[in-house]
Amino acid sequence: MRLSRPCYDKYHNCPGWTGGGMYHAKRHRCDNGKIHTTRKKLWRWRFHSCDTCNVVVLPYVTRWLDPSWFMWRIRRKFER
């Protein structure tokens, strides 16, 4: 079982294809897979899996615990 952070840019894309967090995928392990979340309650708090490669994706809210995401947000505030 593979576990991955979600894609921060577009959560519906599989991190095996686009990369987890704010990074690109070093090795494409998935062929354009998707994460389906639209009809589930509390989807931001649930684990999901890709419909193509079955990688398990951490909940969307885990990005708020990632220091790299915080640093990116702080830099964006000062650039404006």
PyMOL commands that set and color helices and strands:
alter all, ss='L'
color gray80, all
select helices_A, chain A and resi 15-18+43-45+60-65+67-79
alter helices_A, ss='H'
color red, helices_A
select strands_A, chain A and resi 3-4+48-49+56-57
alter strands_A, ss='S'
color yellow, strands_A
deselect
rebuild
show_as cartoon
